[in-house]
């Protein structure tokens, strides 16, 4: 019985460490699902692990899925958990941020979220 409990505990711990081995989106600016009064100059995403700059991307799309960012996505040199891209003055409306990152431990994660610029 003790052996079965030990095996179950070890399996549970292994599952937890595996889950932490990926770079997940922690938070963003503008915030996920938020409405901002003034258009942002850039979109910044914070992840739970350091990113590989050469294989991490982010795009900002308008309602018609047209890319509206400046195409200068980069991982912050001082804090490699931050991915950012600059945007021109965005018109009022909803925007979708699409990201795909490779963490330094070679795991890929991807996702998207929206934010809105108020009129």
N, C-alpha and C positions, 0 to 999 in steps of 0.2 A: 504494500500500500504506500509506504514512504517513497519507494522508487517511482511509482506512478505519479505521485505528487511532484517529485523532483523533476521528472521528465516534462510534466505539464508546465511547471514554472519556467523551466529553461526554454521551452517552446514559446511561451508567452513573451519572455524577455527578448528572444530572437526576433519575434514579429515586431516588437516595439522598436528595436534598433534598426530594422529594415525600413520601417516607415520614416524614420528620421534621416535616412540616407539619401533623400531627394530634396532638391531645392523647391520648396513650395512658396507661393506668394504669401507674404506676411501682411503687407498693407501697401497702399498706393496713394499717390497724390496727382490728380484729384482722387478722392476715395472711391472705392468700388460702390457703384450705384448712387453716387452723390449728384447733387445739382449745385453748380458753382455759379456765382453771380458775375464774376469776371473771367474771361477766357484765360486759361493757364498759358505760360510761356513754354512749359515743358510738361511731359508726363514722366513721373518717376515711380518705379516699382521696387519694393524692398523684398528680398527673398530670405529664406531661412538658412541658406548656405551660400558659400562663395561660388561665383559663376565663372565659367570659361568664356572670356570675352569674344573669342573668334567664332563661337557657336551659340551665342545668345542673341536673340532678336526681339524687337517689339515694333508693332505697327499701330497707327491710329487711323481708323476708318470712319467715314461719315455714314449717314443712313443708307446711301446707295452703294455702300462697300467700296467707295473710292478712297484711296490712300491720301491722307491729308497731312501727315507728319513731314518733316524736312529730310527724312532719310539719313539722319545722323545718329542712329541708335548706338549707344555704347555703354559698357560697364564702367562705373565710376572707378577711376584709378586709385583713389584713397580708400574706398569702401567697396570691395568687389561683390557685395551682396546687393548692390543697387544697379538697376538697369534703367536708363533714361533715354528719352528722345525729345527733341524740341519740336514745337508746332507753331505755325503762323497764328495770327489772331483768328481764332475760331468763331464762326458765326453761331448764333443761338441754334441749339438743336442737340440731338443725342449722338454720341460718339462711342465707338467700340474700340477697345484696346485689345490687341491679340499678341500674345507673347509665347515664345518657345525658348527654353533655356537648358543649358548643359551645366550641371554642377561640377565642381572640381573632382568629385568622386565618380564621374562619368555617367550619371543618371540624367535622363532627359525628362522634363516635365513641360507641359504647355497648358494654356488656358486663355480665357478672355473675360472681359467685364465691360460694363458700360458706365458712362457718366454723362451728365447733361449740362450744357451751358444755357443758363436762363436768358430769356429775352431782356 
